[in-house]
Amino acid sequence: MSKVIIALLTTAILSISTAVTAKTIEIAHPWSKAVPPTSNVAAAFLSIINHSDVDDTLIAAHSPIAEIVELHTHNNNNGLMQMRQVKAIDVAAEQQQQLVPGGLHVMLFNLTQVPSIDSQFPLTLTFKHAGEITVNVTVKAATYSGDDNHIPHDVSHNTQHHH
């Protein structure tokens, strides 16, 4: 009996417009480091803010510009930084999970399109509870470190000067 009720509740929750469910997880400041035009790989960084009182988990990511997208972390192995794929990235209830250079991040492999500085590419993040959230990742110069988070990200950084 309880299974039926759970199924009905799940259906009811799913049929509510996605705008409601998407608010539980907020993706802030998605960015990527510019890579050489010949590059086959790129990385994306962002902040995941969980506004709900339920722990959620980032379980997958994909992008039209890459054939393979993986979740990665950096490990310090006897002073050697190594990248390692992780199956999932947990985002605790009411907490923020930072994906940053040298830490957790999203890796894009076999690029079908190499993003250029100041361009954007879509990245879809799949969460266990919040479902799919697609964000536009802004490509920054390789020297950028993500430290100017306090600057609203709609401020354009010299995007007018296209040569």
C-alpha positions as CSV (number, residue, x, y, z in Angstrom):
1,M,0.0,0.0,0.0
2,S,2.7,2.5,1.0
3,K,4.5,1.9,-2.3
4,V,1.4,3.1,-4.2
5,I,1.3,6.2,-2.2
6,I,5.0,6.9,-2.7
7,A,4.5,6.3,-6.5
8,L,1.6,8.8,-6.5
9,L,3.5,11.3,-4.5
10,T,6.5,11.0,-6.8
11,T,4.3,11.5,-9.9
12,A,2.7,14.5,-8.3
13,I,6.0,16.0,-7.4
14,L,7.4,15.3,-10.9
15,S,4.3,16.9,-12.6
16,I,4.8,20.2,-10.8
17,S,6.6,22.6,-13.1
18,T,10.4,22.1,-13.1
19,A,10.9,25.7,-12.1
20,V,10.0,24.7,-8.5
21,T,12.4,21.7,-8.4
22,A,15.2,23.6,-10.0
23,K,15.3,26.1,-7.2
24,T,16.5,23.6,-4.7
25,I,19.9,23.5,-6.5
26,E,21.5,26.6,-7.7
27,I,24.6,26.7,-10.0
28,A,26.7,29.8,-9.5
29,H,29.5,31.2,-11.5
30,P,30.1,28.4,-14.0
31,W,33.4,29.0,-15.9
32,S,36.1,27.2,-17.8
33,K,39.7,27.9,-18.5
34,A,40.5,28.7,-22.1
35,V,42.5,25.9,-23.8
36,P,44.6,26.0,-27.0
37,P,42.6,25.6,-30.2
38,T,44.2,22.2,-30.7
39,S,43.2,21.0,-27.3
40,N,41.2,17.8,-26.8
41,V,40.2,18.5,-23.2
42,A,38.7,21.3,-21.1
43,A,37.6,21.6,-17.5
44,A,34.6,23.4,-16.0
45,F,34.3,24.9,-12.5
46,L,31.3,26.1,-10.6
47,S,29.6,26.4,-7.3
48,I,26.7,24.1,-6.5
49,I,24.4,25.6,-3.8
50,N,21.9,23.3,-2.3
51,H,18.9,25.4,-1.0
52,S,16.9,22.4,0.1
53,D,17.0,20.4,3.3
54,V,17.8,17.2,1.5
55,D,21.3,16.1,0.6
56,D,21.7,15.9,-3.2
57,T,24.4,14.3,-5.4
58,L,25.8,15.4,-8.8
59,I,25.9,12.1,-10.6
60,A,26.6,13.0,-14.2
61,A,27.3,15.8,-16.6
62,H,27.3,16.3,-20.3
63,S,27.8,18.9,-22.9
64,P,27.3,19.1,-26.7
65,I,30.9,20.3,-27.1
66,A,32.4,17.1,-25.7
67,E,32.0,13.4,-26.4
68,I,32.8,12.4,-22.8
69,V,32.2,14.4,-19.7
70,E,33.4,13.2,-16.3
71,L,33.4,14.3,-12.7
72,H,36.9,14.6,-11.3
73,T,38.9,15.4,-8.2
74,H,42.5,16.2,-7.6
75,N,44.5,13.9,-5.3
76,N,47.8,14.6,-3.7
77,N,49.7,11.4,-4.2
78,N,53.1,11.8,-2.5
79,G,53.3,15.4,-3.6
80,L,52.2,14.5,-7.1
81,M,48.8,16.1,-8.1
82,Q,46.7,13.5,-9.8
83,M,43.3,13.7,-11.4
84,R,41.0,11.0,-10.6
85,Q,37.5,10.3,-11.8
86,V,34.8,10.3,-9.1
87,K,31.4,8.6,-9.6
88,A,29.5,11.4,-7.8
89,I,29.9,14.7,-6.0
90,D,27.8,15.1,-2.8
91,V,26.1,18.4,-2.0
92,A,24.9,18.4,1.6
93,A,21.6,20.0,2.5
94,E,21.8,23.8,2.9
95,Q,25.5,23.7,1.8
96,Q,27.6,24.8,-1.0
97,Q,30.0,22.6,-2.9
98,Q,32.8,24.4,-4.8
99,L,34.2,22.9,-8.0
100,V,37.5,24.7,-8.4
101,P,41.0,24.3,-10.0
102,G,43.0,21.9,-7.9
103,G,39.8,20.4,-6.4
104,L,36.6,18.9,-7.7
105,H,35.8,19.8,-11.3
106,V,34.1,18.7,-14.5
107,M,36.3,17.3,-17.2
108,L,35.3,17.5,-20.9
109,F,37.1,15.0,-23.2
110,N,37.2,14.6,-27.0
111,L,36.0,18.1,-27.6
112,T,34.0,18.5,-30.8
113,Q,34.3,22.2,-30.5
114,V,37.1,24.1,-28.6
115,P,35.5,27.0,-26.7
116,S,37.2,30.4,-27.1
117,I,37.7,33.1,-24.5
118,D,34.5,35.0,-23.6
119,S,32.4,32.5,-25.4
120,Q,29.9,30.2,-23.6
121,F,29.0,26.5,-23.9
122,P,26.1,24.6,-22.4
123,L,26.8,22.1,-19.6
124,T,24.1,19.9,-18.3
125,L,24.5,18.6,-14.7
126,T,22.4,15.7,-13.5
127,F,21.5,15.5,-9.9
128,K,20.0,12.5,-8.0
129,H,17.1,14.6,-6.7
130,A,17.1,17.9,-8.6
131,G,17.3,16.2,-12.0
132,E,19.0,18.0,-14.9
133,I,20.2,21.6,-14.7
134,T,21.7,23.2,-17.8
135,V,24.0,26.2,-17.3
136,N,26.1,28.3,-19.7
137,V,29.7,28.0,-18.9
138,T,31.8,31.2,-19.6
139,V,35.3,30.6,-20.9
140,K,37.9,32.7,-19.2
141,A,41.6,33.3,-19.9
142,A,43.9,30.6,-18.6
143,T,45.3,33.1,-16.0
144,Y,41.8,33.4,-14.4
145,S,41.5,31.7,-11.1
146,G,37.9,32.3,-10.1
147,D,38.8,34.6,-7.3
148,D,36.6,37.5,-8.3
149,N,33.4,35.8,-7.3
150,H,32.2,38.9,-5.6
151,I,31.9,40.7,-8.9
152,P,28.4,40.1,-10.4
153,H,29.0,37.7,-13.3
154,D,26.9,39.8,-15.7
155,V,29.7,42.4,-15.7
156,S,31.3,42.1,-19.0
157,H,35.1,41.9,-19.0
158,N,36.3,43.6,-22.2
159,T,33.9,41.6,-24.3
160,Q,33.4,44.7,-26.6
161,H,36.9,44.6,-28.0
162,H,36.6,41.9,-30.6
163,H,39.4,42.2,-33.1
